[in-house]
Amino acid sequence: MALTQRLQLRQSQALVMTPQLMQAIKLLQLSNLDLVAYVEAELERNPLLDRSAAADGEAARAETDGAAAPDKPAEGSWPIASEAEANGAGKKETAADHFDDTSAGDDAEPGRSRAGEAPAGYSEWAGVGSGGRDDGEFNLEAFVSAETTLADWLREQLTLAVVDPVRRMIGQYLIDLVDEAGYLTADLPAAAEKLGTGAAELEAVLGILQGFDPAGVCARDLAECLAIQLKERNRYDPAMAALIARLDLLARRDFAGLKKICGVGDEDLADMIAEVRALNPKPGLAFGAAVVQPIVPDVFVRPGPDGGWIVELNSDTLPKVLVNQSYYAEVSATAKRDTEKSYLNECLQSATWLVRALDQRARTILKVSNEIVRQQDAFFAHGVEHLRPLNLKTVAEAIGMHESTVSRVTASKYMATSRGIFELKYFFTSAIAAAHGGEAHSAEAVRHRIKQLIDAEPIDDVLSDDTIVEKLREAGIDIARRTVAKYREAMRIPSSVQRRRDKQGTAAAN
């Protein structure tokens, strides 16, 4: 067959991802913390972006007037607009398909949040700092002591306990290898080789470190940590040493095997186990623990006066930015080079798209949240047992969006309700068929039912997985035994054999 050249015209459909659309999609899936960081970076990069003067005015009024009324909603609302999106690669998709403007006449659910209490004004003593200065400057951090970390605390003890500079250097090296739980994570032979010292010298320094406060610190494993604490209490006898050496049997509640190894009776074994349970398996956590970042909800749900639910956006998590048109007009009037004009136009377009994308992001979150609340009305009214099966497709079809958009909206977003704070993805659960052809049950509701059954089981009648299956089928839930076992393990609930041993061990200890 001869090779020839020819021209062909082909018609095809493809998904068009403009830079603006990519930016809007990226903003949609960001959490509130990531969104704030992204907007801050844009404010530094784009000279035409400014923080909203309204937000600054509200902050200034809050500082002047003191605490604001907690139940007063913030001004403004986010209207819910019907939104048709592109569905699949068989349709050409543009930025307007994802982010359409909504008219002012659309029905809207109020997207407001309660104003939190503002910091109270300074007292008449606020201007007086340390040393009696009254210069109008007040630094609260000057009165806050720094938190002592575990490493700092060990270094202080090392300075007092060790005089030899070589041993002090070895001790400092080992302290740097202690994790936040208080365990030494280093390989001692490798550390000795790196420091150019003998293993005996390293062991000697380690022995000194293991005598520091808190008891059990610098241990290499759990058994050594517990042994150090027992030695400090003068309770590390041969029977206790045998018990510590077989912690695996203690974890399995094999009390018969432990009695045989330790050579003690039931009463003595119960006392020894009680002593071990009173020890601290992670002594280092008392120092410099990592700060837990509290969850800031994106949406508030509260009961309405008509018996329904009011869904409100948390305005504190919504960055407020605007385009500085006056500055753009001033600078563009003096721009002469094409590169300068191109740069200004690019900044204007980027700033305009960011403001629009932030606005549409808020509308979309509110729209999805409203549909979730409508679908899961029974959960908010009666609890987790009434959680309905729900998937992304159901919500997407109800609000006229694509499933991928709903998935991005529910990622890393949280809803504050009267029953607690839940991630939006929590409300999407798989369905489990009913035993007699009734309405399907939510997997989360079934897990809650399993936990209730296990929590209520008596000591002398521990429920096996088969028994739980029978009880659930009596309640109208058609579920397999392997599914019960999977849900039980996901909730970190041990098997019936393990639970029976735990209950018997607790009863014997008491």
LINSULRA-V831301 format. One line per field, one symbol per residue. ss: DSSP state (A for helix, B for strand, O for the rest). phi: phi as a letter, one per 30 degrees, with the letter a starting at -180 (. if undefined). A space follows every 50 residues. Layout:
# LINSULRA-V831301
ss=???
phi=???
This chain:
# LINSULRA-V831301
ss=OOOOOOOOOOOOOOOOOOAAAAAAAAAAAOOAAAAAAAAAAAAAAOOOBB BOAAAAAAAAAAAAAOOOOOOOBOOOOBBOOOOOOOOOOOOOOOAAAAOO OOOOOOOBBOOOOBOOOOOOOOOOOOOBOAAAOBOOOOOAAAAOOOOOOA AAAAAAAAAAAOOOAAAAAAAAAAAOOBOOOOBBOOOAAAAAAAAOOOAA AAAAAAAAAOOOOOOOOOBOOAAAAAAAAAAAOOOOOAAAAAAAAOAAAA AOOOAAAAAAAAOOOAAAAAAAAAAAAOOOOOAAAAOOOOOOOOOOOOBB BBBOOOOOBBBBBOAAAOOOBBBOAAAAAAAAAAOOOAAAAAAAAAAAAA AAAAAAAAAAAAAAAAAAAAAAAAAOAAAAAAOAAAOOOOOAAAAAAAAO OOAAAAAAAAOOOBBBBOOBBBBAAAAOOOBBOBOOOOOOBBAAAAAAAA AAAAAOOOOOOOOOAAAAAAAAAAOOBOOOAAAAAAAAAAOOOOOAAAAA AAAAAAAAAO
phi=.ddbcacbcbcbcbdccdedddddddddcddddddddddddddddcdccb dddddddddddddddiddddcddddjbcdccdbccdbjddbdcbddddbc dcddcddbceccbdddddddddddcddccdiidbcicbcdddccdddddd ddddddddddcbcdddddddddddddcddddjcdcddeeddddddibddd ddddddddddcddddjdidcaddddddddddddibcdedddddddbdddd ddhdddddddddibcddddddddddddddcdbddddbhdddddddcddbc bbdcdcjcbccbddddccdcbbcddddddddddcdcdddddddddddddd ddddddddddddddeddddddddddceddddbjddcdcdabdddddddci bdeddddddddhcbbcbdckcbdedddcbdccdddbidddcddddddddd dddddcddddbdddddddeddddddjccbddddddddddddhcddddddd dddddddddd
